[in-house]
Amino acid sequence: MINRLIEWSLNNRVIVVAFYLGLAAWGYWALLYTPIDAIPDLSDNQVIVFTDWAGRSPQEVEDQITYPLVTSLQGLAGVRTVRANSAFSFSMVNVIFEDNVDLYWARTRVLERLNLVTKQLPEGVTPTLGPDATGVGQIFWYTLESDEMNLRDLRTVQDWFVRYQLNSVPGIAEVATVGGYVQQYQVDVDPNKLRSVNLPLSVVVEAVEKSNTNVGGNVVEQAGQWSVVRGIGLVESVADVENIVVGSNNGTPIYVKNIGTVKLGNAFRTGSLDKNGKEAVGGVVIARYGVSALEAIEAVKKKIEEIKSGLPKDVKLVSFYDRTQLIERTADTLREALIEELILVTLVNLIFLAHFRSVLVVTIPLPLAVLVSCLFMKYLGITSNIMSLAGIAIAISDLVDAGIVVVENAYRTIESKGIDTRDKKAVLQAVIESTKMVGRPIFASMVIIILAFAPVFALTGQEGKLFHPLAFTKSFAMIAAALMAVTLVPVLCSFFLGGKMRPEEWN
């Protein structure tokens, strides 16, 4: 079969060249649109469920929140294991699925089960799904800085303006806020004043809760027009809270301001963000599962330029961490390695074959094999990262071997038989014979090297996610090189192994 493929390729050289030119264009398109990142995603295929239950101890959270969720979720199809963590006022359940399960299908199944298990949880407790991101989804950090605004005001700008704007960027799963203080309306009740009006604290709490709402009414028809009747009660200032009625004493209303003081304060927090020794307010941009990190970062940067015009004059939005630099350094390192390898291959060919045009026969298939690998990566969902690109770089030495053997054998055949290189038919026949001689051994050797990666393909879990990109891309490149060694390389030999070949003829 290999011999027939060689002969067919050399008898249909125009078709072969046109095919590989089209393949190169297709591969270049795949190179441009393949998602790129610095490192492979080693995180589990998981769905995270968060549940808040304010003021409860870890044991209460474990017994009434975590345990019902775990027992219900571990029976889902495709679930490998369920891990849980209970803390003060907080529960986190990690539902880990098999690697072949689609993430969004898994999230749908978890959401359906949560709708059932919520009935078993305490009143007012609602589990929520974590973002559809991975463990390496944090692609961009930023801080809000100001010389005039305090941490609470900066946190308000972040929570109610910046975060929502960045959430609308395509490819972004979540924008989390870090640092600062959440603004609160705080009511400091005086126990002596409360006792004087004979009211329990629970009445005050209930009155404040119920007063922070708008109430819908009906309509009043006047002169053929309808006027909407509604009660406006949403709290907008400290004065609104102070004037909430909590009770009455002999027909005299008792306001919140009569039993305590109201002020703007900071909510209790459990963490902070430090930048250069000073507290700061910032945000963490998390990319959605499967998107190109580089494209997502560029989209975020464009959105930030739009946001800056709407910020208060004294507020600056400053980049804190940008993965673009890591991605570009990774790509540049491997790009330089590929260029150096191509230069080295060229020099080796010039030194040992002493024929410049034979260098073209060997080097042309190398970038083509890289482009074919990118084509496989694009359609198999493998991102361009340090491991997948390293597989291509490692494969260069194997890729060039096949081309050198075919070229050198054709070169020696033409030289030993004393064929006039201006006789195209004689050169073509010599190339056919010489390629048939080494075609099957070359193809078999490349296949054997690919089979040597079978143990790597059998790896599972994080080890598999780490080494599979390297093994896959090297195998793709070698498959392309093996096919080109018996199709494209002989065709190029028939084109370029002509003219003055022997060194003594150069002068």
URKA-V276156 format. One record per helix or strand. SS is the DSSP state (2 for helix, 1 for strand). FROM is the first residue (numbers start at 1). TO is the last residue. If there is no record, write none. Layout:
{{SS | FROM | TO} {SS | FROM | TO}}
This chain:
{{2 | 2 | 11} {2 | 13 | 33} {1 | 36 | 36} {1 | 46 | 52} {2 | 58 | 73} {1 | 79 | 87} {1 | 90 | 97} {2 | 103 | 120} {1 | 128 | 129} {1 | 138 | 145} {2 | 151 | 167} {1 | 172 | 178} {1 | 183 | 189} {2 | 191 | 196} {2 | 201 | 211} {1 | 215 | 222} {1 | 225 | 231} {2 | 238 | 242} {1 | 245 | 249} {1 | 252 | 255} {2 | 256 | 259} {1 | 260 | 266} {1 | 273 | 275} {1 | 278 | 287} {2 | 293 | 308} {1 | 316 | 322} {2 | 324 | 353} {2 | 356 | 380} {1 | 384 | 384} {2 | 386 | 416} {2 | 424 | 451} {2 | 454 | 457} {2 | 461 | 486} {2 | 488 | 496} {2 | 503 | 505}}
